[in-house]
């Protein structure tokens, strides 16, 4: 039997390649004759640069700031003539126990620094920014500030690029990027509103609940000042990615694309699906966001077009995801064996992944089409 393993990274515990190899080792332990191929993939978030590196890219070290303005040893990947930058590297998500300030006191400035350094590299003709995994909620103001854009209040004083100061911006000077700039989105959300950057993702990034409505209003105000009356970038799906960095890329003259779709094309996913009898995909948490452009959804849709069955091995499952079953998913298998702490689950993720694969393998043998 031929099995394609194409799973997303499990944030904080396993890369896409490591997770895939853990699954392969479990399957081969009980079915050593199976032909298993592990394909590293990503959805435009954490792990996207690793896919480019797997395909021949090289890491370029680059100093930058984190979401609190501290110096940080970052990097980007040079792949042929393309720079691949992950928001998660400079402006990545910070767990509650390590946060220094509330989520509206963070900046995306460091990601802008990486973009600036990549643009100045003589071998770079375009820049791709993977927008998933962010920890900032500043509408991309920090990113733009690092790229020579200026923001002023009503008294013509500079505004510090933090989310809590978005409402102060009354005047801007935006410098468009001279090279192609592409943002890879992992969620198709607008900048503001119920499903926007603040209301949907602000709480998990540490924005206090009592600040959500006002910050969303400040974000809408900022968008109107930046885009003026002739543009509506804030309504474009993906503009709310990475706390509004998707909007910033549009304001700088760039475009947004589905990260999962782009990476799928990089690795020739359709050809591998055609080769396989079964496809195994997965991610850390499978929930309603999965259906908004996440990797599992893209793999499932592309497999469905070729009438290939899919199994999803996931860290956890939340909410109703019956649409995935309608698209051809035969089984969703959480790897956690029972009640345990998040720390224990992440520490032992490799073993749990391997054990889950063994159980899944027996299911595939019985249901082999």
N, C-alpha and C positions, 0 to 999 in steps of 0.2 A: 504494500500500500504506500502511496506517495502523499506525504503530509507537508503542507506549507505552514510554517510558524511565522506569523507577522504580528507581533504584539508591541504596544507602546511601552515606553519606560514606566516603571513604577516609582513615582517621585520619592526621592530620599532613600531608596533601597536598591533598585535594580535598573540598569540601563536596558534599552530595548534588546540589545544583543545578549546581555547577560540573562535577562528573563527568558528570551527565546531558547538559549542554550540549556537553561534549567528545565524547560519543558521537553526539549529534545532528549535530554539525558534520562528523564523519567520514562518517556515513551520507549526509548531504545533498551532500557533495562528489562522490560517485559516483552518487547517485540523487536528484537535485534535485527530482523530482516527488513524492517520498514525503511523506506527511503525518505529521509526527513531533511528539509532545507529551512534554515533559519535566515530570515530577511529582516535586517534592522529597518525600522520605520519610525515615523513621528507624525504629529498632527499640526506642526507649526509652533510647537512649544518646546519644552525642555527635551533635548535629544536630537533636535533637527541638525545642529552642527555636527553631532557625532555621526549621523548618516552621511553627511557630506565628507567627513573625514574618512569614513569607511570606503567611500567611492573614490578616494584619492586626494582629498583636501589635506592641507597642513595647518596646524595651529599657529597663530600669530599672537604672542603675548602682548597685552596692552593694558596699561594702568588706567583705572577709571574710579569713579565714585559709586558707592552703594546707595540705597534709597535714603540713607540718613546723612549723606555727604561725606562719609569716611572713605579714605583711600582704600582701593581694592585691587587685587591682582586679577585682572580680567583677561579675556582673549577673544579672538574671532577666528574663523577658519577661511583660508584662501583656497578656493576650489576653481581651478583654471583661471578665468578672469573675473570670478564672482566672489564677493565677500559675504559670508554667512555669519550673521550676528544673532545671538540669542538674548532676548530681554532678560531671561532668567540668570544670565551671567552677571550683569551689572545691576539690574533692578529687580532681582528675584524675590520671590515670596519668602517671608520670614515667619517662622512659627511663633505662636503667642508667647511662649516662654522666653523668646530671644528678642522681642520687640523693644525698641528704645522709646518710641513715641507712638501716638495714635496714627492710624492709617491715612488721615488727611494732612499729616505733617511729613509726608514722604515726597521724593522727587524721582523723575525719570532721567535726570541729567546724565547719569553714568552711561545709559544706553546711547544718548546723543554723542557722548565722547567717543564711544567705540565706532559709531557711524562716521564721525569726523575723521578719526584715524584711518579707517578703511578707505574713505573717499580720497585721502591724500596718498594712498599707496599707488605706486606707478603701474602695478599690474592689475589693478581693479578697474573694471569698466561698468560694473553695476553692483548694487548692494541689496541683499535680501535680509530682512529682519524678521526673525521668528518671534511672534508676539505673545506666546503663551508662557505661563509661569511667573507672572509679574507680581510685585509686592507694592507698587505705587498706584496712587489714584489722583493724578494731577492733570488729567486731560492731555498729557504729552507736552505740557509747557516746559518741563525741564529738558526733555529731549530737544525741543526747538531752541531753547536758550543756549544749549551747547553747540548749536549750529548757527550761531550769530543772529538769532532772532531776538528782538527786544520787546519788552512788555512794560507799560507805564500805567500809573494810576491817574486819577483826575487832576492831580497836581504835577503831572509829568515826572514823577519820581519812579525809579525802577521798582518793579514788583518781583519779590523773591519767588522762584519757581517751585512753590509747594501747593498742594491741593487746597489747603485752607485759604489761600490768597487768590484763588481763581476769580472770585467776585470783585476784586479790586481792579482788575485789568480794564482799562478804558481806551487804551491805544496800543497798537502793535506795529512792529516792522518785521515782516516775514521775509526770509531769504530763501527762495526756492532752491532745491538741489539741482546741480548741473548734470549729474549722472542718474541713470534709471534707479529708482528706489522702489522696492517691492516689500510690502508687509504681508507676512503669512499669518492668517488668522486661524485660531482653533475654536472660536465661537462666533456665531453670526448675530452679534448684538449691536444695537445702535449705541450712540454715545450716552444719551440720557433717557429718562423715563423709567417705567416699572422694570423693563428688561435691560436697562442700560448698565454702564460701567459702575455707577455708584450703588444703585438699588440692588442690583443682582450680585455684585462681587465685593462691594465695599465692606460689608460685615466680616467676611472671611479674611480681609486684609487689615482689619483693626480699626475701621472707621466706626466711631461710637454711634449707637442707634439714634441718639438724639440729634446727630449731625447729618444723617442721611438725606433728609428732605432738603435742607438748606444747601448741602454740598451739591446735590443734584441740580438745584436751581442755579448755583454758582457756575457749575459746569455748562449749563445751557447758556448762561450769560457770556461766559468765556468763548463758547463756540460762535455765538453771533458776532462778537467783536472780531474774532479771527477771520471768519469766512465772509462776513458782510452779507448784503442782501441778495447777491447773485449766485451763491453756492449753498448747497445743503449737504455738506459732507457729514454732518452729525447724524443724519438719517440713514446713511449707507450701512448695510450689514457689515459688521466687523469694526466699525468706527469706535465702538466701546471696548475693543480688545485691549488688554494690557493697561487698564485704567485710563483709556483714552489715547494711548499711543497710536492706535489705528487712525484716529482722527488727525493726529499730528502728521502722520505720513501723507495723508491725503492733502493736508494744508501745505505741505512742502512740495507738492507736485507729484507725489508717488501714487501707487495703486495698491489695492488689496486683493489677495487671492487666497483661496482655501489652502491652508497649510497641508492638510492630509492629502488633498488632490495633487498638489505640487510634488510632495515627497513620493507619493505613489507612482507618479510618472518618472521621477528620478531613478527608482529602483525597478522599473518595468513590472509593476505589480500585476497587471493584467496577464502578462505572459506567464508569470509564476502561478497565478490562479488557474490558468488553462492547463498547466502541467499537473496540478495536484488533484488528488481524489477528495481530500478534506483540507479545509483551511482552519487553522487555529489562530485567533486574534485575542486581544485582551487589553486591559488598562487597570490602573490602580483602583478607580471608583467608577462603577457604571451607574449612571443616573440619567435624569432628563437632559442634562447637558450633552450626553453622548450623542443624541440625535441632532445636535446643532453643529454638525461639521467635525465632530471628533473622529479619531482614527477608526475606532471599532465600527462606526456607522459607515464610513467610506469603504472599508474592507468588505463589510456585509453587502453593501449595495453593488459593488463591483463583482463580488462572488455570485450574487443573485442573478446578475445579467448572464452569467455563464452556467447557471443552474448547479452551482457547487455548494455543498453544505458547509456550514460554519459552526464552530464551537468557540465560545468566549470564556477564557479563563481570567478571572478578575480578582482584585483584592477584596472588594466589597460591592454589594448591589443595593441600591436605594431607589424607592419609588417604582412607578410602573413603566416598564420598557417593552410592552407587548409588541410595539411596532417592529422591534428587532426580530421577533419570532416571525412576524408576517413577511419579513424580508429574507427569511431563510436560515436564521440562527436555530440550530437544533437543541443547543444546550448552553446555559449560562452557569458556570461553575465557580463559585467563590473559593479561594484557596484557604481561607482561615478555617481551621478544624473545629473551633469552638470558641467560647468566650475567652478573650485575652486582651491585654493592653495594646494600644497602637504601637508603642515602642517594641514590644515583643514581636508583634506581627511584622514590623519592618525589619527588625534584626534577623529574623528567621525566614524572611521572604523567599530566599532561594530554596530552602528545604521544603517549605509549604508549596511552592510552585512545582517542584519536582514530584512531590507526592500527589498533588492534584492531577498532574499529567498522567500518572499511572492509572488513576481511576478513570480519567477521560479516555485513555487508550483502550481499556476494556469496553467502554461504551462504543467507541468507533469500530472496534472489531465486530461487535454484534450488529451495528447499524450500517456497515459498509455498503454503500449503494451498488 
